[in-house]
Amino acid sequence: MSADASQDSINVDVCYALRDRQEIVRLKLPAGATVQRAIDASGLLQKHPEIDIVKTNKLGIFAKLVKADTVLRDRDRIEIYRPLIADPKEVRRKRAEEGKVMKKGGGPAEEAT
């Protein structure tokens, strides 16, 4: 394989995590392809109609948020994130409130004999 041939295409993975499994589609795309093109080529939008990358689902490459027009590099891992079912800040606030109500320690102190 010549140096020019390796620059003509890139290999990427498009990932979508479901509750019970993760779907990964490996693709070979032309150099200069975008996140949007990879997602379209993956077939995941047809297989999972709940994915809405415009309004609902965020996108990332190796856990870093990106936009659909981001140009890909060889071996990038595109991730389609599901929307959160709970606001993490609200969950932490509720947990902190519950912690204030609970007694400190594990119960009554034992007497030494």
Residue pairs with C-beta under 8 A, 6 or more apart in sequence:
7 31
8 30
8 31
9 28
9 29
9 30
9 31
10 28
10 29
10 30
10 31
10 33
10 72
10 73
10 74
10 75
10 76
11 26
11 27
11 28
11 74
11 75
12 26
12 27
12 29
12 33
12 38
12 72
12 74
12 75
12 76
12 77
12 78
13 24
13 25
13 26
13 27
13 76
13 77
13 78
14 24
14 25
14 27
14 38
14 39
14 41
14 42
14 44
14 78
14 80
15 22
15 23
15 24
15 25
15 77
15 78
15 79
15 80
16 22
16 23
16 44
16 48
16 51
16 79
16 80
16 82
17 23
17 79
17 81
17 82
18 82
23 44
23 47
23 48
25 42
25 43
25 44
27 38
27 41
27 42
29 37
29 38
29 41
29 72
32 71
33 71
33 72
34 68
34 69
34 70
34 71
34 72
35 59
35 61
35 66
35 67
35 68
35 69
35 70
35 72
35 78
36 53
36 68
36 69
38 72
38 78
39 45
39 53
39 59
39 68
39 78
39 80
44 51
44 80
45 51
45 53
50 56
51 57
51 80
53 59
53 68
53 80
56 83
57 80
57 81
57 82
57 83
58 65
58 81
59 65
59 66
59 67
59 68
59 78
59 79
59 80
59 81
60 66
60 78
60 79
60 81
61 70
61 72
61 76
61 77
61 78
61 79
62 76
62 77
62 79
63 79
72 78
